[in-house]
Amino acid sequence: MAETKDDIDVVDENNGKSKKLIIIIAAAVLIIGGAAAAFFMMGDSPEEVGTASTEPVKQAPMYHAVDKPFIVNFSNQSNGAVGYLQIKLKVMARDKEAIDAFILHTPAIKHELLMLFFSQNYDALNTREGTETLRQQTLETVNKILKDEQHTSLLEAVYFTSLIMQ
């Protein structure tokens, strides 16, 4: 602040610097206070710590398609009329280990699934319940093979992407 007294300019140099210092300190206090408030609002309170869920976070699903369809004929079950079943399927797991194990044991899995599909009754598969039962048996068959081979990661689901019966 400048004043004129008897033709002499008096300037208070410290006043300008002290105002800047006060503004800087006030800004720092506001920033630190805002950060502390955000930390406390986002952090767990003591009541929430004891009630926190220990369930693991579900991973995103991973899918693997079996390249070639399974084809089985029903000549023995159809009184001489040849009928067949064609199934295309995909498997789903939530970890890569299960998919890798499925790929590793594909020959054994294909064999067991062909035996399972061949043992089905053509008439029973014409119903939704029959198809759903076969889907569940397929999942159980694959997971049994993976368990027998000492794998801890298993499939979560099997999906029939195509099911043709003629």
PyMOL CGO cylinders between C-alpha atoms (Angstrom):
from pymol import cmd
from pymol.cgo import CYLINDER

trace = [
    CYLINDER, 0.00, 0.00, 0.00, 1.44, 3.29, -1.05, 0.3, 1, 1, 1, 1, 1, 1,
    CYLINDER, 1.44, 3.29, -1.05, 0.83, 6.62, 0.63, 0.3, 1, 1, 1, 1, 1, 1,
    CYLINDER, 0.83, 6.62, 0.63, 2.18, 10.01, -0.13, 0.3, 1, 1, 1, 1, 1, 1,
    CYLINDER, 2.18, 10.01, -0.13, 3.52, 12.05, 2.82, 0.3, 1, 1, 1, 1, 1, 1,
    CYLINDER, 3.52, 12.05, 2.82, 5.41, 15.17, 2.25, 0.3, 1, 1, 1, 1, 1, 1,
    CYLINDER, 5.41, 15.17, 2.25, 6.43, 14.16, -1.22, 0.3, 1, 1, 1, 1, 1, 1,
    CYLINDER, 6.43, 14.16, -1.22, 7.82, 10.83, 0.03, 0.3, 1, 1, 1, 1, 1, 1,
    CYLINDER, 7.82, 10.83, 0.03, 6.26, 7.56, -1.07, 0.3, 1, 1, 1, 1, 1, 1,
    CYLINDER, 6.26, 7.56, -1.07, 5.89, 5.10, 1.78, 0.3, 1, 1, 1, 1, 1, 1,
    CYLINDER, 5.89, 5.10, 1.78, 5.52, 1.53, 0.65, 0.3, 1, 1, 1, 1, 1, 1,
    CYLINDER, 5.52, 1.53, 0.65, 4.77, -1.37, 2.98, 0.3, 1, 1, 1, 1, 1, 1,
    CYLINDER, 4.77, -1.37, 2.98, 6.64, -4.24, 1.31, 0.3, 1, 1, 1, 1, 1, 1,
    CYLINDER, 6.64, -4.24, 1.31, 5.88, -6.88, 3.97, 0.3, 1, 1, 1, 1, 1, 1,
    CYLINDER, 5.88, -6.88, 3.97, 2.10, -6.47, 3.67, 0.3, 1, 1, 1, 1, 1, 1,
    CYLINDER, 2.10, -6.47, 3.67, 2.02, -7.85, 0.09, 0.3, 1, 1, 1, 1, 1, 1,
    CYLINDER, 2.02, -7.85, 0.09, 4.20, -10.82, 0.99, 0.3, 1, 1, 1, 1, 1, 1,
    CYLINDER, 4.20, -10.82, 0.99, 2.22, -11.66, 4.11, 0.3, 1, 1, 1, 1, 1, 1,
    CYLINDER, 2.22, -11.66, 4.11, -1.06, -11.67, 2.16, 0.3, 1, 1, 1, 1, 1, 1,
    CYLINDER, -1.06, -11.67, 2.16, 0.42, -14.16, -0.32, 0.3, 1, 1, 1, 1, 1, 1,
    CYLINDER, 0.42, -14.16, -0.32, 1.68, -16.31, 2.56, 0.3, 1, 1, 1, 1, 1, 1,
    CYLINDER, 1.68, -16.31, 2.56, -1.77, -16.34, 4.20, 0.3, 1, 1, 1, 1, 1, 1,
    CYLINDER, -1.77, -16.34, 4.20, -3.42, -17.34, 0.90, 0.3, 1, 1, 1, 1, 1, 1,
    CYLINDER, -3.42, -17.34, 0.90, -0.91, -20.17, 0.38, 0.3, 1, 1, 1, 1, 1, 1,
    CYLINDER, -0.91, -20.17, 0.38, -1.39, -21.47, 3.95, 0.3, 1, 1, 1, 1, 1, 1,
    CYLINDER, -1.39, -21.47, 3.95, -5.18, -21.31, 3.62, 0.3, 1, 1, 1, 1, 1, 1,
    CYLINDER, -5.18, -21.31, 3.62, -5.07, -23.21, 0.31, 0.3, 1, 1, 1, 1, 1, 1,
    CYLINDER, -5.07, -23.21, 0.31, -2.80, -25.88, 1.84, 0.3, 1, 1, 1, 1, 1, 1,
    CYLINDER, -2.80, -25.88, 1.84, -5.14, -26.29, 4.83, 0.3, 1, 1, 1, 1, 1, 1,
    CYLINDER, -5.14, -26.29, 4.83, -8.14, -26.65, 2.51, 0.3, 1, 1, 1, 1, 1, 1,
    CYLINDER, -8.14, -26.65, 2.51, -6.39, -29.25, 0.34, 0.3, 1, 1, 1, 1, 1, 1,
    CYLINDER, -6.39, -29.25, 0.34, -5.20, -31.27, 3.34, 0.3, 1, 1, 1, 1, 1, 1,
    CYLINDER, -5.20, -31.27, 3.34, -8.63, -31.02, 4.96, 0.3, 1, 1, 1, 1, 1, 1,
    CYLINDER, -8.63, -31.02, 4.96, -10.36, -32.14, 1.77, 0.3, 1, 1, 1, 1, 1, 1,
    CYLINDER, -10.36, -32.14, 1.77, -8.00, -35.09, 1.37, 0.3, 1, 1, 1, 1, 1, 1,
    CYLINDER, -8.00, -35.09, 1.37, -8.54, -36.14, 4.99, 0.3, 1, 1, 1, 1, 1, 1,
    CYLINDER, -8.54, -36.14, 4.99, -12.32, -35.89, 4.61, 0.3, 1, 1, 1, 1, 1, 1,
    CYLINDER, -12.32, -35.89, 4.61, -12.22, -37.98, 1.43, 0.3, 1, 1, 1, 1, 1, 1,
    CYLINDER, -12.22, -37.98, 1.43, -10.03, -40.59, 3.15, 0.3, 1, 1, 1, 1, 1, 1,
    CYLINDER, -10.03, -40.59, 3.15, -12.42, -40.93, 6.08, 0.3, 1, 1, 1, 1, 1, 1,
    CYLINDER, -12.42, -40.93, 6.08, -15.52, -41.05, 3.88, 0.3, 1, 1, 1, 1, 1, 1,
    CYLINDER, -15.52, -41.05, 3.88, -14.07, -43.70, 1.55, 0.3, 1, 1, 1, 1, 1, 1,
    CYLINDER, -14.07, -43.70, 1.55, -12.37, -45.78, 4.24, 0.3, 1, 1, 1, 1, 1, 1,
    CYLINDER, -12.37, -45.78, 4.24, -14.07, -48.51, 6.28, 0.3, 1, 1, 1, 1, 1, 1,
    CYLINDER, -14.07, -48.51, 6.28, -15.51, -47.44, 9.58, 0.3, 1, 1, 1, 1, 1, 1,
    CYLINDER, -15.51, -47.44, 9.58, -14.82, -49.74, 12.55, 0.3, 1, 1, 1, 1, 1, 1,
    CYLINDER, -14.82, -49.74, 12.55, -18.38, -51.11, 12.37, 0.3, 1, 1, 1, 1, 1, 1,
    CYLINDER, -18.38, -51.11, 12.37, -17.96, -52.05, 8.70, 0.3, 1, 1, 1, 1, 1, 1,
    CYLINDER, -17.96, -52.05, 8.70, -14.64, -53.82, 9.17, 0.3, 1, 1, 1, 1, 1, 1,
    CYLINDER, -14.64, -53.82, 9.17, -16.20, -56.64, 11.21, 0.3, 1, 1, 1, 1, 1, 1,
    CYLINDER, -16.20, -56.64, 11.21, -19.11, -57.12, 8.80, 0.3, 1, 1, 1, 1, 1, 1,
    CYLINDER, -19.11, -57.12, 8.80, -17.11, -57.10, 5.59, 0.3, 1, 1, 1, 1, 1, 1,
    CYLINDER, -17.11, -57.10, 5.59, -17.78, -60.08, 3.35, 0.3, 1, 1, 1, 1, 1, 1,
    CYLINDER, -17.78, -60.08, 3.35, -14.95, -62.53, 2.83, 0.3, 1, 1, 1, 1, 1, 1,
    CYLINDER, -14.95, -62.53, 2.83, -16.44, -63.97, -0.35, 0.3, 1, 1, 1, 1, 1, 1,
    CYLINDER, -16.44, -63.97, -0.35, -14.04, -63.88, -3.27, 0.3, 1, 1, 1, 1, 1, 1,
    CYLINDER, -14.04, -63.88, -3.27, -14.85, -61.58, -6.15, 0.3, 1, 1, 1, 1, 1, 1,
    CYLINDER, -14.85, -61.58, -6.15, -16.34, -63.53, -9.05, 0.3, 1, 1, 1, 1, 1, 1,
    CYLINDER, -16.34, -63.53, -9.05, -14.09, -63.57, -12.06, 0.3, 1, 1, 1, 1, 1, 1,
    CYLINDER, -14.09, -63.57, -12.06, -15.39, -62.86, -15.53, 0.3, 1, 1, 1, 1, 1, 1,
    CYLINDER, -15.39, -62.86, -15.53, -16.51, -65.99, -17.38, 0.3, 1, 1, 1, 1, 1, 1,
    CYLINDER, -16.51, -65.99, -17.38, -14.22, -67.59, -19.96, 0.3, 1, 1, 1, 1, 1, 1,
    CYLINDER, -14.22, -67.59, -19.96, -15.63, -69.73, -22.75, 0.3, 1, 1, 1, 1, 1, 1,
    CYLINDER, -15.63, -69.73, -22.75, -14.12, -72.44, -24.89, 0.3, 1, 1, 1, 1, 1, 1,
    CYLINDER, -14.12, -72.44, -24.89, -15.85, -73.98, -27.89, 0.3, 1, 1, 1, 1, 1, 1,
    CYLINDER, -15.85, -73.98, -27.89, -15.31, -77.61, -28.81, 0.3, 1, 1, 1, 1, 1, 1,
    CYLINDER, -15.31, -77.61, -28.81, -14.22, -77.46, -32.45, 0.3, 1, 1, 1, 1, 1, 1,
    CYLINDER, -14.22, -77.46, -32.45, -16.12, -80.36, -33.99, 0.3, 1, 1, 1, 1, 1, 1,
    CYLINDER, -16.12, -80.36, -33.99, -19.68, -81.38, -33.16, 0.3, 1, 1, 1, 1, 1, 1,
    CYLINDER, -19.68, -81.38, -33.16, -20.44, -84.70, -31.46, 0.3, 1, 1, 1, 1, 1, 1,
    CYLINDER, -20.44, -84.70, -31.46, -22.46, -86.97, -33.76, 0.3, 1, 1, 1, 1, 1, 1,
    CYLINDER, -22.46, -86.97, -33.76, -24.10, -90.17, -32.47, 0.3, 1, 1, 1, 1, 1, 1,
    CYLINDER, -24.10, -90.17, -32.47, -26.57, -92.45, -34.24, 0.3, 1, 1, 1, 1, 1, 1,
    CYLINDER, -26.57, -92.45, -34.24, -29.55, -94.17, -32.63, 0.3, 1, 1, 1, 1, 1, 1,
    CYLINDER, -29.55, -94.17, -32.63, -29.98, -97.07, -35.05, 0.3, 1, 1, 1, 1, 1, 1,
    CYLINDER, -29.98, -97.07, -35.05, -30.43, -99.62, -32.23, 0.3, 1, 1, 1, 1, 1, 1,
    CYLINDER, -30.43, -99.62, -32.23, -33.04, -97.52, -30.43, 0.3, 1, 1, 1, 1, 1, 1,
    CYLINDER, -33.04, -97.52, -30.43, -35.19, -96.49, -33.37, 0.3, 1, 1, 1, 1, 1, 1,
    CYLINDER, -35.19, -96.49, -33.37, -36.63, -99.86, -34.50, 0.3, 1, 1, 1, 1, 1, 1,
    CYLINDER, -36.63, -99.86, -34.50, -34.54, -99.95, -37.64, 0.3, 1, 1, 1, 1, 1, 1,
    CYLINDER, -34.54, -99.95, -37.64, -35.06, -96.30, -38.58, 0.3, 1, 1, 1, 1, 1, 1,
    CYLINDER, -35.06, -96.30, -38.58, -31.72, -94.54, -38.30, 0.3, 1, 1, 1, 1, 1, 1,
    CYLINDER, -31.72, -94.54, -38.30, -31.78, -91.42, -36.18, 0.3, 1, 1, 1, 1, 1, 1,
    CYLINDER, -31.78, -91.42, -36.18, -28.87, -89.33, -35.07, 0.3, 1, 1, 1, 1, 1, 1,
    CYLINDER, -28.87, -89.33, -35.07, -27.92, -86.68, -32.56, 0.3, 1, 1, 1, 1, 1, 1,
    CYLINDER, -27.92, -86.68, -32.56, -25.53, -83.84, -33.28, 0.3, 1, 1, 1, 1, 1, 1,
    CYLINDER, -25.53, -83.84, -33.28, -24.36, -81.60, -30.43, 0.3, 1, 1, 1, 1, 1, 1,
    CYLINDER, -24.36, -81.60, -30.43, -22.10, -78.57, -30.54, 0.3, 1, 1, 1, 1, 1, 1,
    CYLINDER, -22.10, -78.57, -30.54, -21.05, -77.28, -27.17, 0.3, 1, 1, 1, 1, 1, 1,
    CYLINDER, -21.05, -77.28, -27.17, -19.13, -74.62, -25.31, 0.3, 1, 1, 1, 1, 1, 1,
    CYLINDER, -19.13, -74.62, -25.31, -17.80, -74.81, -21.79, 0.3, 1, 1, 1, 1, 1, 1,
    CYLINDER, -17.80, -74.81, -21.79, -17.51, -71.99, -19.28, 0.3, 1, 1, 1, 1, 1, 1,
    CYLINDER, -17.51, -71.99, -19.28, -15.20, -71.50, -16.32, 0.3, 1, 1, 1, 1, 1, 1,
    CYLINDER, -15.20, -71.50, -16.32, -14.11, -68.52, -14.30, 0.3, 1, 1, 1, 1, 1, 1,
    CYLINDER, -14.11, -68.52, -14.30, -10.41, -69.25, -14.33, 0.3, 1, 1, 1, 1, 1, 1,
    CYLINDER, -10.41, -69.25, -14.33, -7.95, -70.06, -17.06, 0.3, 1, 1, 1, 1, 1, 1,
    CYLINDER, -7.95, -70.06, -17.06, -6.69, -73.19, -15.27, 0.3, 1, 1, 1, 1, 1, 1,
    CYLINDER, -6.69, -73.19, -15.27, -10.01, -74.97, -15.81, 0.3, 1, 1, 1, 1, 1, 1,
    CYLINDER, -10.01, -74.97, -15.81, -10.09, -74.08, -19.51, 0.3, 1, 1, 1, 1, 1, 1,
    CYLINDER, -10.09, -74.08, -19.51, -6.46, -75.17, -19.90, 0.3, 1, 1, 1, 1, 1, 1,
    CYLINDER, -6.46, -75.17, -19.90, -7.22, -78.48, -18.14, 0.3, 1, 1, 1, 1, 1, 1,
    CYLINDER, -7.22, -78.48, -18.14, -10.23, -79.01, -20.42, 0.3, 1, 1, 1, 1, 1, 1,
    CYLINDER, -10.23, -79.01, -20.42, -8.05, -78.43, -23.50, 0.3, 1, 1, 1, 1, 1, 1,
    CYLINDER, -8.05, -78.43, -23.50, -5.31, -80.72, -22.17, 0.3, 1, 1, 1, 1, 1, 1,
    CYLINDER, -5.31, -80.72, -22.17, -7.72, -83.60, -21.58, 0.3, 1, 1, 1, 1, 1, 1,
    CYLINDER, -7.72, -83.60, -21.58, -9.89, -83.07, -24.67, 0.3, 1, 1, 1, 1, 1, 1,
    CYLINDER, -9.89, -83.07, -24.67, -9.32, -86.59, -26.10, 0.3, 1, 1, 1, 1, 1, 1,
    CYLINDER, -9.32, -86.59, -26.10, -10.48, -88.30, -22.87, 0.3, 1, 1, 1, 1, 1, 1,
    CYLINDER, -10.48, -88.30, -22.87, -13.35, -85.84, -22.50, 0.3, 1, 1, 1, 1, 1, 1,
    CYLINDER, -13.35, -85.84, -22.50, -14.53, -86.40, -26.09, 0.3, 1, 1, 1, 1, 1, 1,
    CYLINDER, -14.53, -86.40, -26.09, -14.45, -90.16, -25.57, 0.3, 1, 1, 1, 1, 1, 1,
    CYLINDER, -14.45, -90.16, -25.57, -16.49, -90.02, -22.36, 0.3, 1, 1, 1, 1, 1, 1,
    CYLINDER, -16.49, -90.02, -22.36, -18.98, -87.57, -23.87, 0.3, 1, 1, 1, 1, 1, 1,
    CYLINDER, -18.98, -87.57, -23.87, -19.48, -89.76, -26.95, 0.3, 1, 1, 1, 1, 1, 1,
    CYLINDER, -19.48, -89.76, -26.95, -20.22, -92.71, -24.65, 0.3, 1, 1, 1, 1, 1, 1,
    CYLINDER, -20.22, -92.71, -24.65, -22.63, -90.55, -22.66, 0.3, 1, 1, 1, 1, 1, 1,
    CYLINDER, -22.63, -90.55, -22.66, -24.42, -89.27, -25.76, 0.3, 1, 1, 1, 1, 1, 1,
    CYLINDER, -24.42, -89.27, -25.76, -24.63, -92.74, -27.30, 0.3, 1, 1, 1, 1, 1, 1,
    CYLINDER, -24.63, -92.74, -27.30, -26.30, -94.12, -24.16, 0.3, 1, 1, 1, 1, 1, 1,
    CYLINDER, -26.30, -94.12, -24.16, -29.14, -91.59, -24.40, 0.3, 1, 1, 1, 1, 1, 1,
    CYLINDER, -29.14, -91.59, -24.40, -32.68, -92.48, -25.37, 0.3, 1, 1, 1, 1, 1, 1,
    CYLINDER, -32.68, -92.48, -25.37, -33.87, -90.69, -28.49, 0.3, 1, 1, 1, 1, 1, 1,
    CYLINDER, -33.87, -90.69, -28.49, -37.41, -90.25, -27.15, 0.3, 1, 1, 1, 1, 1, 1,
    CYLINDER, -37.41, -90.25, -27.15, -36.24, -88.86, -23.80, 0.3, 1, 1, 1, 1, 1, 1,
    CYLINDER, -36.24, -88.86, -23.80, -34.12, -86.22, -25.53, 0.3, 1, 1, 1, 1, 1, 1,
    CYLINDER, -34.12, -86.22, -25.53, -37.17, -84.88, -27.37, 0.3, 1, 1, 1, 1, 1, 1,
    CYLINDER, -37.17, -84.88, -27.37, -38.22, -83.09, -24.16, 0.3, 1, 1, 1, 1, 1, 1,
    CYLINDER, -38.22, -83.09, -24.16, -36.76, -79.98, -22.60, 0.3, 1, 1, 1, 1, 1, 1,
    CYLINDER, -36.76, -79.98, -22.60, -36.22, -81.87, -19.34, 0.3, 1, 1, 1, 1, 1, 1,
    CYLINDER, -36.22, -81.87, -19.34, -34.33, -84.61, -21.17, 0.3, 1, 1, 1, 1, 1, 1,
    CYLINDER, -34.33, -84.61, -21.17, -32.07, -82.10, -22.88, 0.3, 1, 1, 1, 1, 1, 1,
    CYLINDER, -32.07, -82.10, -22.88, -31.43, -80.24, -19.61, 0.3, 1, 1, 1, 1, 1, 1,
    CYLINDER, -31.43, -80.24, -19.61, -30.62, -83.52, -17.86, 0.3, 1, 1, 1, 1, 1, 1,
    CYLINDER, -30.62, -83.52, -17.86, -28.14, -84.37, -20.62, 0.3, 1, 1, 1, 1, 1, 1,
    CYLINDER, -28.14, -84.37, -20.62, -26.52, -80.93, -20.29, 0.3, 1, 1, 1, 1, 1, 1,
    CYLINDER, -26.52, -80.93, -20.29, -26.10, -81.46, -16.54, 0.3, 1, 1, 1, 1, 1, 1,
    CYLINDER, -26.10, -81.46, -16.54, -24.71, -84.98, -17.08, 0.3, 1, 1, 1, 1, 1, 1,
    CYLINDER, -24.71, -84.98, -17.08, -22.25, -83.55, -19.61, 0.3, 1, 1, 1, 1, 1, 1,
    CYLINDER, -22.25, -83.55, -19.61, -20.97, -81.03, -17.04, 0.3, 1, 1, 1, 1, 1, 1,
    CYLINDER, -20.97, -81.03, -17.04, -20.66, -83.73, -14.38, 0.3, 1, 1, 1, 1, 1, 1,
    CYLINDER, -20.66, -83.73, -14.38, -18.81, -86.06, -16.77, 0.3, 1, 1, 1, 1, 1, 1,
    CYLINDER, -18.81, -86.06, -16.77, -16.27, -83.40, -17.73, 0.3, 1, 1, 1, 1, 1, 1,
    CYLINDER, -16.27, -83.40, -17.73, -15.71, -82.29, -14.13, 0.3, 1, 1, 1, 1, 1, 1,
    CYLINDER, -15.71, -82.29, -14.13, -15.26, -85.92, -13.03, 0.3, 1, 1, 1, 1, 1, 1,
    CYLINDER, -15.26, -85.92, -13.03, -12.48, -86.35, -15.59, 0.3, 1, 1, 1, 1, 1, 1,
    CYLINDER, -12.48, -86.35, -15.59, -10.82, -83.13, -14.42, 0.3, 1, 1, 1, 1, 1, 1,
    CYLINDER, -10.82, -83.13, -14.42, -11.06, -84.25, -10.77, 0.3, 1, 1, 1, 1, 1, 1,
    CYLINDER, -11.06, -84.25, -10.77, -9.66, -87.69, -11.63, 0.3, 1, 1, 1, 1, 1, 1,
    CYLINDER, -9.66, -87.69, -11.63, -6.69, -85.94, -13.22, 0.3, 1, 1, 1, 1, 1, 1,
    CYLINDER, -6.69, -85.94, -13.22, -6.08, -83.99, -9.97, 0.3, 1, 1, 1, 1, 1, 1,
    CYLINDER, -6.08, -83.99, -9.97, -7.28, -80.61, -11.22, 0.3, 1, 1, 1, 1, 1, 1,
    CYLINDER, -7.28, -80.61, -11.22, -8.85, -78.34, -8.62, 0.3, 1, 1, 1, 1, 1, 1,
    CYLINDER, -8.85, -78.34, -8.62, -10.26, -75.85, -11.13, 0.3, 1, 1, 1, 1, 1, 1,
    CYLINDER, -10.26, -75.85, -11.13, -13.49, -77.15, -12.63, 0.3, 1, 1, 1, 1, 1, 1,
    CYLINDER, -13.49, -77.15, -12.63, -15.97, -76.01, -15.23, 0.3, 1, 1, 1, 1, 1, 1,
    CYLINDER, -15.97, -76.01, -15.23, -18.95, -74.00, -14.11, 0.3, 1, 1, 1, 1, 1, 1,
    CYLINDER, -18.95, -74.00, -14.11, -21.25, -74.68, -17.05, 0.3, 1, 1, 1, 1, 1, 1,
    CYLINDER, -21.25, -74.68, -17.05, -21.70, -76.50, -20.34, 0.3, 1, 1, 1, 1, 1, 1,
    CYLINDER, -21.70, -76.50, -20.34, -23.82, -74.95, -23.06, 0.3, 1, 1, 1, 1, 1, 1,
    CYLINDER, -23.82, -74.95, -23.06, -25.28, -76.75, -26.05, 0.3, 1, 1, 1, 1, 1, 1,
    CYLINDER, -25.28, -76.75, -26.05, -24.89, -74.23, -28.85, 0.3, 1, 1, 1, 1, 1, 1,
    CYLINDER, -24.89, -74.23, -28.85, -26.55, -76.61, -31.32, 0.3, 1, 1, 1, 1, 1, 1,
    CYLINDER, -26.55, -76.61, -31.32, -28.58, -79.76, -30.75, 0.3, 1, 1, 1, 1, 1, 1,
    CYLINDER, -28.58, -79.76, -30.75, -29.98, -81.52, -33.81, 0.3, 1, 1, 1, 1, 1, 1,
    CYLINDER, -29.98, -81.52, -33.81, -31.98, -84.74, -33.68, 0.3, 1, 1, 1, 1, 1, 1,
    CYLINDER, -31.98, -84.74, -33.68, -33.23, -86.49, -36.83, 0.3, 1, 1, 1, 1, 1, 1,
]
cmd.load_cgo(trace, "trace")
